[in-house]
Amino acid sequence: MRIEITDLDTLRLHRADGLDLRGVTLARLDLTDPDVDALLRTPMDGALLLGCALRPETQRRAQAAGALLFPIVPGLPYEVYRSHLYTCAELFDGFDPDHPETYADTLDARVYRHTREQGYPPDPLHALAERLHDHGISEALHDVLTGKPVAVMGGHALTRDSAGYRDAVELGVALGRGGFTVLTGGGPGAMEAVPLGVRLSDRSIVDEALAALAVAPRFASGAKVDAVEIGRWLAAGLTLDLPTGDRARTIGIPTWFYGHEPPNPFCELHAKYFANSVREEGLLTVATGGIIYTPGSAGTVQEIFQDYTQNHYGSVGPAAPMVFLGKRFWTEEVPAAPLVRKMARGRAAEPWILVTDDADEAVALLSAYATT
């Protein structure tokens, strides 16, 4: 496996151990200091330098030694060679809750505007930059995940004052009590209600949290970004003082492809992608502890059958639980569950498919699977 070095102290230790740089990745390092430059006087066949600052003579020497150099890409509002996930503080930097229109000044909004300006498909430079960014996000996501993470899928349209939103919060409370790391699509609706519940982990304060959110029950719908409406929605969420532990237990996986839907403020980390296809496949793949499907629309149905395909063929590991939460919805209104059950008959996935109205029963199945 390729070694990746992202700080100068690690580079110094690597070289002090008598190791060369063949096949090593150096990312986002300032290598212009003469003392640091001396560390590069070693075999570098197959080395990969991503976004590093180099003296001209060092650059020529590295290329002659067989290294591949990917330069800093100027004029972008995001880090191309990223090695860590986003925090809400980073995505919403510059936002003033007292002035909701300032959402337009945040990193999240600026990156989305940039993608819209490029059009689709973007030119080769921006396409390459976005793919390198997304690769870094995938690596960073794998670095922070432990155990068997559980994902919850569901619609974005649930308003904060709806019964469905409360149900999703209650589900999150149950998952939080179960000790799970919980993944969602990172946006509004069910995608924010579940992580809110995970972080509350106490049913007695759900009413208080929902009352605080009631001042802005919905985000601006439609494909056009309304910075003021989104800002009001975001400001209400940021008023909640939510506990944070020593590790992130709520991770959102949103995309700038749907950048008109803001990432929610309740996920502790966001693995935000440019490519929606990479994001969707990645979310299903890393949810090795199973997936709960709350009522949703076409996107949720698509995820169900993508997930079942992975389980059917065992393409990413053993079959994991598929929980359909909402019997009537998943058997009558959108009858996806009966078809999945029929296809799973006699296969390894069959015992891990559950259709229920009981969140505690859902969590019990996930807990049982986690011990296998």
C-alpha positions in Angstrom: 0.0 0.0 0.0 1.2 3.5 -0.9 2.5 5.6 2.1 1.0 9.1 2.2 2.8 11.9 4.0 0.9 15.1 4.7 3.2 16.9 7.2 6.9 17.8 7.3 7.5 16.1 10.7 6.4 12.8 9.3 8.6 13.3 6.2 11.6 14.0 8.4 10.9 10.8 10.5 10.5 8.8 7.3 13.8 9.9 6.0 15.5 9.6 9.4 14.6 5.9 9.4 16.6 5.5 6.2 13.6 5.1 3.9 13.6 6.6 0.4 10.6 8.1 -1.4 9.9 5.5 -4.0 6.2 5.0 -4.3 5.4 7.5 -1.6 2.7 10.2 -1.9 3.5 13.7 -0.6 0.5 15.9 -0.3 0.1 19.7 0.2 3.6 20.2 1.5 5.8 23.3 1.3 9.1 21.8 0.2 10.9 25.0 -0.7 13.0 25.3 2.4 16.6 24.2 1.7 16.6 21.8 4.7 13.4 20.2 3.5 14.7 20.2 -0.1 17.6 18.0 1.1 15.1 15.3 2.2 14.2 14.9 -1.4 17.7 13.9 -2.5 16.8 10.2 -2.6 15.3 7.7 -5.1 11.8 8.9 -6.0 10.7 6.4 -8.6 6.9 6.4 -8.7 6.6 9.1 -6.0 3.5 11.2 -6.3 3.6 14.9 -5.3 0.1 16.4 -4.9 -0.2 20.1 -4.6 3.3 20.6 -3.2 5.3 23.8 -3.4 8.7 23.1 -4.9 11.7 25.1 -6.0 12.2 25.0 -9.8 15.4 23.0 -9.6 13.8 20.5 -7.2 10.8 20.1 -9.5 13.2 19.2 -12.4 15.2 16.8 -10.3 12.0 15.1 -9.0 10.7 14.6 -12.5 14.0 13.3 -13.7 14.0 10.8 -10.8 10.7 9.4 -11.9 8.2 11.3 -9.7 4.8 12.4 -10.9 3.9 16.0 -10.0 0.3 17.3 -9.8 0.5 21.1 -9.3 -1.6 23.4 -7.1 -4.7 24.4 -9.2 -5.2 28.1 -8.8 -8.5 29.9 -8.6 -10.6 27.2 -6.9 -12.7 27.7 -3.8 -11.9 24.3 -2.5 -8.9 22.1 -1.7 -8.2 19.7 -4.5 -5.8 17.4 -2.5 -8.0 17.1 0.6 -7.2 14.6 3.3 -10.0 15.2 5.9 -13.8 15.5 6.0 -15.6 18.8 6.4 -16.9 20.2 9.6 -20.0 22.4 9.8 -17.8 25.2 11.0 -15.8 24.9 7.8 -18.7 24.6 5.4 -20.6 27.4 7.1 -17.7 29.7 7.8 -18.7 33.3 7.3 -22.4 32.7 8.2 -24.0 35.1 10.6 -27.3 33.7 12.0 -28.5 37.3 12.6 -28.1 37.9 8.8 -29.4 34.8 7.0 -28.4 36.2 3.6 -24.8 35.6 4.6 -25.3 31.9 3.8 -24.3 33.0 0.2 -20.8 33.9 1.6 -20.1 30.4 3.0 -17.7 27.9 1.6 -20.6 25.6 0.9 -22.5 28.1 -1.2 -19.3 29.4 -3.0 -18.3 25.9 -4.1 -21.8 25.2 -5.4 -21.8 28.5 -7.4 -18.4 27.5 -8.8 -19.7 24.1 -10.0 -22.7 25.8 -11.7 -20.4 28.2 -13.5 -18.4 25.3 -14.9 -21.4 23.7 -16.5 -21.8 20.0 -17.2 -19.6 18.3 -18.0 -16.8 20.5 -16.7 -13.7 21.1 -18.7 -10.8 18.6 -18.2 -9.0 20.7 -15.7 -12.0 21.1 -13.4 -13.2 17.5 -14.0 -9.7 16.3 -12.8 -9.7 18.6 -9.8 -13.1 17.4 -8.7 -12.2 13.7 -9.1 -9.0 14.2 -7.1 -11.0 16.0 -4.4 -13.6 13.2 -4.2 -10.9 10.5 -4.0 -9.4 12.3 -1.0 -12.9 12.5 0.6 -13.4 8.8 0.1 -10.0 8.0 1.8 -10.8 10.4 4.6 -14.2 8.8 5.2 -12.6 5.3 5.4 -10.1 6.7 7.9 -12.8 7.8 10.4 -15.2 4.9 10.1 -14.9 2.2 12.7 -17.0 -1.0 13.5 -20.1 -1.5 11.4 -21.6 1.9 10.5 -25.3 2.1 9.9 -27.0 4.3 7.2 -30.5 5.7 7.3 -32.1 6.7 4.0 -35.2 8.8 3.5 -36.7 11.8 1.9 -35.4 15.4 2.0 -38.9 16.9 2.1 -39.8 16.2 5.7 -40.5 19.5 7.5 -39.2 20.0 11.0 -42.8 20.3 12.3 -44.1 17.1 10.8 -44.9 13.8 12.5 -42.4 12.0 10.1 -39.6 14.3 11.2 -40.3 13.5 14.9 -40.3 9.8 14.0 -36.9 10.1 12.4 -35.6 12.0 15.4 -36.9 9.1 17.7 -35.2 6.6 15.4 -31.9 8.6 15.8 -32.3 8.5 19.6 -32.6 4.7 19.5 -29.6 4.4 17.2 -27.6 6.7 19.5 -28.4 4.6 22.5 -27.3 1.6 20.5 -23.8 3.1 20.1 -23.9 3.1 16.3 -22.0 5.4 13.9 -24.9 6.7 11.8 -24.6 7.8 8.2 -27.2 9.8 6.2 -27.2 11.7 2.9 -26.4 14.8 4.9 -29.2 17.1 3.7 -32.5 18.3 5.1 -35.6 16.3 6.1 -35.0 12.7 7.4 -31.3 13.2 6.6 -31.0 15.8 9.4 -33.6 14.4 11.8 -31.8 11.2 12.4 -28.4 12.7 13.3 -30.2 15.1 15.6 -31.7 12.2 17.5 -28.4 10.4 17.6 -26.8 13.4 19.3 -29.6 14.0 21.7 -29.8 10.3 22.7 -32.5 11.3 25.2 -36.2 11.2 24.4 -37.0 13.7 27.2 -35.4 16.6 25.3 -36.8 15.9 21.9 -39.8 18.3 22.4 -37.5 21.1 23.4 -35.3 20.6 20.3 -38.2 20.5 17.9 -39.7 23.6 19.5 -36.5 25.5 18.8 -36.5 24.3 15.2 -40.1 25.3 14.6 -39.2 28.9 13.8 -37.8 27.6 10.5 -39.6 24.3 9.7 -38.4 24.0 6.1 -35.6 24.8 3.8 -36.1 26.6 0.5 -37.4 24.0 -1.9 -36.7 23.8 -5.7 -33.6 23.9 -7.7 -32.9 27.6 -7.1 -30.8 28.6 -4.1 -32.6 31.1 -1.9 -29.8 32.2 0.5 -32.1 34.0 2.9 -34.5 31.0 3.3 -31.6 28.6 3.6 -30.0 30.9 6.1 -33.1 31.0 8.3 -33.3 27.2 8.2 -29.6 26.9 9.1 -29.7 29.5 11.8 -32.5 27.7 13.7 -30.5 24.5 13.6 -27.3 26.2 14.9 -29.2 27.5 18.0 -29.2 23.9 19.4 -26.3 23.1 21.7 -25.7 19.5 20.9 -23.2 17.2 22.7 -20.1 16.1 20.8 -18.1 13.1 21.9 -14.5 12.0 21.3 -15.4 10.6 18.0 -17.9 11.5 15.3 -21.0 9.3 15.5 -23.0 11.2 12.8 -21.6 11.6 9.3 -23.4 13.2 6.4 -22.5 12.3 2.8 -24.0 15.0 0.7 -23.1 16.3 -2.8 -22.7 19.6 -4.6 -24.6 18.0 -7.5 -27.6 18.7 -5.4 -26.1 21.9 -4.0 -29.4 23.7 -3.8 -30.1 21.4 -0.8 -27.8 22.6 2.0 -25.9 20.1 4.3 -27.6 19.9 7.7 -26.0 21.4 10.8 -26.5 18.2 12.9 -24.0 15.9 11.3 -20.6 16.2 13.1 -18.7 15.6 9.9 -19.6 15.8 6.2 -18.1 13.8 3.4 -19.2 16.1 0.7 -18.6 15.1 -2.9 -18.9 16.6 -6.4 -19.9 13.4 -8.2 -23.3 12.2 -7.0 -22.7 8.7 -8.5 -19.6 8.2 -6.4 -21.4 9.6 -3.3 -24.4 7.3 -3.7 -22.3 4.1 -4.3 -19.9 5.0 -1.6 -22.6 5.6 1.0 -24.2 2.2 0.3 -20.8 0.5 0.3 -19.5 1.9 3.6 -22.7 1.1 5.5 -21.4 -2.3 6.4 -23.7 -2.5 9.5 -26.9 -2.2 7.4 -29.3 0.4 6.1 -32.7 1.6 7.4 -35.1 2.9 4.8 -37.6 5.5 6.0 -40.3 6.6 3.6 -38.9 8.5 0.6 -39.3 9.0 -3.1 -37.5 7.9 -6.3 -34.0 8.5 -4.9 -34.6 6.3 -1.9 -36.1 3.5 -4.1 -33.0 3.7 -6.3 -30.8 3.2 -3.2 -32.9 0.2 -2.1 -32.2 -1.7 -5.3 -28.5 -0.6 -5.5 -28.1 -1.9 -1.9 -29.9 -5.1 -2.6 -27.7 -5.7 -5.7 -24.6 -5.5 -3.5 -26.2 -7.9 -1.0 -27.5 -10.3 -3.8 -24.0 -10.7 -5.3 -21.9 -10.2 -2.2 -19.9 -7.7 -4.2 -18.8 -5.6 -1.2 -18.8 -8.2 1.5 -21.5 -10.2 3.4 -25.1 -9.4 3.0 -26.1 -6.6 5.5 -29.4 -5.8 7.0 -32.1 -3.9 5.0 -34.7 -2.5 7.3 -37.9 -1.0 5.8 -39.3 1.3 8.5 -43.0 1.9 7.7 -44.9 -1.2 6.8 -47.8 0.3 5.0 -45.6 2.7 3.0 -43.1 0.0 1.9 -45.6 -2.7 1.2 -48.6 -0.8 -0.2 -47.7 2.8 -1.2 -44.3 2.0 -2.6 -44.1 -1.8 -2.5 -40.4 -2.2 -2.8 -40.1 -4.5 0.3 -42.1 -7.4 -1.1 -39.9 -7.5 -4.3 -36.7 -7.4 -2.3 -37.9 -10.2 0.0 -38.9 -12.3 -3.0 -35.5 -11.9 -4.7 -33.7 -12.7 -1.4 -35.6 -15.9 -0.8 -33.1 -18.7 0.0 -30.1 -16.4 -0.2 -27.8 -15.1 2.5 -29.6 -11.8 2.6 -33.0 -13.2 3.5 -32.7 -13.3 7.4 -31.5 -9.7 7.4 -34.5 -8.2 5.7 -37.0 -6.6 8.1 -40.3 -4.7 7.5 -41.5 -3.0 10.7 -43.1 0.0 12.3 -41.0 -0.3 15.4 -37.7 1.6 15.6 -36.6 -0.4 18.6 -37.1 -3.7 16.6 -35.0 -2.2 13.8 -32.2 -1.3 16.1 -32.4 -4.8 17.7 -31.8 -6.4 14.3 -28.8 -4.1 13.6 -27.4 -4.9 17.0 -27.7 -8.6 16.4 -26.0 -8.3 13.1 -23.2 -6.3 14.6 -22.3 -9.2 16.9 -22.0 -11.7 14.0 
